[in-house]
Amino acid sequence: MPFDPSASLKFVTIFLLSLSSVIICLRCWIRFSIRYFGLDDWLMLIGQILYIGTCIAIIIGSYNGFGTLDKYLTNENMSLLIAQALYCLGSIFIKGSICVTLVRLSNTITVTYLAYAVITINSIGTITAFIIILSVCKPISAQWDPSAGHCASTSVIIGASYFLSATSILTDFSCVLLPTALLWTLNLKWKVKAPIICMLGFGIFASTATIIRIKYFRNYSQNTNYLHGVANIVLWSVVELGIGLSAGSVAALRPLLRWMVSGYLVESRVTASSRTPISRRRGGGELEQQASATYDGL
């Protein structure tokens, strides 16, 4: 049997699902611990739940046909439709959470207006694509059982994909430019700048995943080996959302980072003091202050 991308699809999906699940769990635990669980946290949590559904559909699909040539298919399935629908819904909540987080970090009118403009554009584009995906075949079951009805031309799906990608790229780069504006225009401490820089890096990678996915849209028009052709589209969609979930949660992990840095420096102080004469142990709080100062510089 020739090589097919289903194994890579399963691996990447499981890896990013595990990574995002750990990060989101840490985020929720931290935010609940400090009693500051806000709107951005709820949006990201909903996005993670939808991402879990997307990944489950993709994993099931990878066993039943994603990335497989027609002659090796054993089952027809609806996993692709479910994954596409959940991807659209998940994108709304994930990018919404990132924008709300930026509003919370900046607390400026300009960034607030721009962030909510990004949310609006992304929601309109994604909901439009979501409606097209569900209505391209009548009845909807014709998407996985052609004998049940009829479907519109594949050019409709390709057009919707280009439209969704255009809005995704626009909003992705907007989510990169907004943190850049924060770094250049606001006098922020490094403990705020550090997570923003991380969001920038992740955001650029997520945007790149969206751009790479575009070159595979022509595979939607394949009459044969359809699921084999769309595997790369599914793969880069998983990467985009998985990176978005991780990037959007970096800022919320600051208290955990502070605890780790402080704990390490305090432990170092205890070890050092046990080797130091009593006469040289003055200023006992110096290293604790250094821990806080180190965190402020992150």
Secondary structure as the mmCIF struct_conf table of DSSP 4:
data_model
#
loop_
_struct_conf.conf_type_id
_struct_conf.id
_struct_conf.beg_label_comp_id
_struct_conf.beg_label_asym_id
_struct_conf.beg_label_seq_id
_struct_conf.end_label_comp_id
_struct_conf.end_label_asym_id
_struct_conf.end_label_seq_id
TURN_TY1_P TURN_TY1_P1 PRO A 5 PRO A 5
HELX_RH_AL_P HELX_RH_AL_P1 SER A 6 SER A 33
TURN_TY1_P TURN_TY1_P2 ILE A 34 ARG A 35
HELX_RH_AL_P HELX_RH_AL_P2 LEU A 39 ASN A 64
TURN_TY1_P TURN_TY1_P3 GLY A 65 GLY A 67
HELX_RH_3T_P HELX_RH_3T_P1 ASP A 70 TYR A 72
BEND BEND1 MET A 78 MET A 78
HELX_RH_AL_P HELX_RH_AL_P3 SER A 79 SER A 106
HELX_RH_AL_P HELX_RH_AL_P4 ILE A 109 SER A 135
BEND BEND2 VAL A 136 VAL A 136
STRN STRN1 CYS A 137 LYS A 138
BEND BEND3 PRO A 139 PRO A 139
HELX_RH_3T_P HELX_RH_3T_P2 ILE A 140 GLN A 143
TURN_TY1_P TURN_TY1_P4 TRP A 144 TRP A 144
HELX_RH_3T_P HELX_RH_3T_P3 PRO A 146 ALA A 148
BEND BEND4 GLY A 149 GLY A 149
STRN STRN2 HIS A 150 CYS A 151
HELX_RH_AL_P HELX_RH_AL_P5 THR A 154 THR A 185
BEND BEND5 LEU A 186 LEU A 186
HELX_RH_AL_P HELX_RH_AL_P6 TRP A 190 ILE A 214
TURN_TY1_P TURN_TY1_P5 LYS A 215 TYR A 216
HELX_RH_3T_P HELX_RH_3T_P4 PHE A 217 SER A 221
BEND BEND6 ASN A 223 ASN A 225
HELX_RH_AL_P HELX_RH_AL_P7 TYR A 226 SER A 249
TURN_TY1_P TURN_TY1_P6 VAL A 250 VAL A 250
HELX_RH_3T_P HELX_RH_3T_P5 ALA A 251 LEU A 253
HELX_RH_AL_P HELX_RH_AL_P8 ARG A 254 SER A 273
TURN_TY1_P TURN_TY1_P7 SER A 274 ARG A 275
BEND BEND7 THR A 276 THR A 276
HELX_RH_3T_P HELX_RH_3T_P6 ILE A 278 ARG A 280
TURN_TY1_P TURN_TY1_P8 GLY A 284 GLY A 285
HELX_RH_AL_P HELX_RH_AL_P9 GLU A 286 ASP A 296
TURN_TY1_P TURN_TY1_P9 GLY A 297 GLY A 297
#
